[in-house]
Amino acid sequence: MKPVTLFTGQWADLPFEEICKKAGAWGYDGLEIACWGDHMDVRAAATNPAYVKKKKIILKKHNLRCWALGAHLAGQCVGDAYDERLDGFAPAEVKGKPEELRKWAIEEMKMTARAAKAMDCSVVNGFMGSPIWKFWYSFPPTTEEMIEAGFNTIKKLWTPILNEFDKCGVKFALEVHPTEIAFDLYTAERLLKKFNRRPALGFNFDPSHLVWQGLEPHFFVREFADRIYHVHMKDVAVTLDGRAGILGSYLPFGDLRRGWNFRSPGHGDVNFEEIIRELNAIKYEGPLSVEWEDNGMDREFGVQEALEFVRSINFSPSAVAFDKDMKK
């Protein structure tokens, strides 16, 4: 059975040991540790064995393991065209300084690779950012040269980072997501080609970001069978009612007037059974990580119910072919 973990990004308001205590008591197998709050200081983990030892002791105390780190915030700062929103992800000394912020983010991601190695994690999940996200609608008219330049920028910025991942024996898994350089199937394929399909780069598969765009997420698993390095279990409900569309209407997440909202697993439109079947077909044995985001539900109730739901559909593939392995 695939281990079921909890991503701590939505729990970074709690001290690390507190979320470990809760997750262990709920019955999770491990954590996908977010690299913010006090959950993981990647520079400390990359350089201080005592820091890593303490983290591992806390995890073991609560019967938890860690297969992956989540470095979404720093990663976003690497490839994005700067605006003041990125300041919320960065330390005080680089806020409002676009080039210094980007240099900090690049170094932070290199440190994250080293931190993952120190923590015995094989994968870092995260974002890459995008200098061309605002071009997605193609008006004002967007040329192919502008799009290609954006992908080239991402390659230039991320190649030194991925080189460090290779040195550490760790893979980077991009969460295909709106605002990223790759946000659907075709952009994901273009990204892999731009990097010559180097093994260091793959995907953190999160179906919730595909369904509201109109994609069938299990086909993404099939298309990128060799690049599914990690899996998020997150649901989304599409509630188009003739008034709201898929662009969100500038309404905050959780507002019931929106055309879609993230939901606790099992409460939305994601067909998780098809996803598990596809994951079994590609022999994925990594974590199923609950990224819990549902503004309409108490989170402690939600993550416990989510664990039960994920366990209920976490079936293994058949070991026999029913139409071949029968004896008369």
Salt bridges, closest charged atoms under 4 A:
ASP13 OD2 - ARG299 NH2 2.92
GLU17 OE2 - LYS61 NZ 3.00
GLU17 OE2 - HIS62 NE2 3.63
ASP29 OD2 - ARG311 NH1 3.21
GLU32 OE1 - HIS232 NE2 2.84
ASP38 OD1 - HIS39 NE2 3.98
ASP83 OD2 - ARG85 NH2 2.88
GLU108 OE1 - ARG43 NE 2.66
ASP120 OD2 - LYS56 NZ 2.64
GLU144 OE2 - ARG190 NH2 2.60
GLU148 OE1 - ARG190 NH2 2.86
GLU148 OE2 - LYS194 NZ 2.47
GLU164 OE2 - ARG114 NE 2.93
ASP166 OD2 - ARG198 NH2 2.49
GLU175 OE1 - HIS72 NE2 2.81
GLU175 OE2 - HIS209 NE2 3.00
GLU175 OE1 - HIS232 ND1 3.46
GLU189 OE2 - ARG197 NH1 3.00
ASP206 OD2 - HIS209 NE2 3.33
ASP206 OD2 - HIS232 ND1 3.47
ASP206 OD2 - LYS234 NZ 3.92
ASP226 OD2 - ARG227 NE 3.43
ASP255 OD2 - ARG257 NH2 2.88
GLU273 OE2 - ARG277 NH2 2.95
GLU278 OE2 - ARG222 NH2 2.51
GLU291 OE1 - HIS232 ND1 3.05
GLU291 OE1 - LYS234 NZ 3.39
GLU293 OE1 - LYS234 NZ 3.18
GLU300 OE2 - LYS22 NZ 2.74
GLU305 OE1 - HIS267 NE2 2.66
